[in-house]
Amino acid sequence: GISVDGELGGRIGDSIVVTKTGSEYLTNYPREILTVNR
């Protein structure tokens, strides 16, 4: 996560399932970094 004391914060987490042959994301959202200028 990331935060600015007393102003804002955010956190993103993935849910995955692990099998004998690999893994698969259960969450579905964009994984690009978004830069916001204030």
Stockholm file with secondary structure:
# STOCKHOLM 1.0

chainA/1-38         GISVDGELGGRIGDSIVVTKTGSEYLTNYPREILTVNR
#=GR chainA/1-38 SS CEEETTTEEECCCCCEEEETTEEEECCCSCCSCCCCCC
#=GC SS_cons        CEEETTTEEECCCCCEEEETTEEEECCCSCCSCCCCCC
//
